[in-house]
């Protein structure tokens, strides 16, 4: 998945949580063990509340010279996992994502705002 945004007027409405839950479910279904998220610099609280851990900074693909927070979200292979009050048990129809060469992780880029 690449370049996923939440409209500013919908931030803090639960839309981002639903989108992330669908991405997590799809990644699990495809056998991924973790997601890597290049995040908007204004969204660290969102990702941390949803179980992601900041692992580094990475260059923005939109703004030259800008570094963005890079998060990792470990996907524990269970039917449902509760992280920070959010249950990752959605069953999405279709989401696209980039699979790593090993096939054990997927890359997800979500930006809000």
Secondary structure, DSSP 8 states (H G I E B T S, - for coil): ---EEE-GGGTTTTHHHHHHHHHHHHHHHTT-SEEEEE--TT-HHHHHHTT-EEEEEEE-SSSTT-EEEEEEEE---SS--EETTEE-----S----EE-TTSS-EEE-EEE-
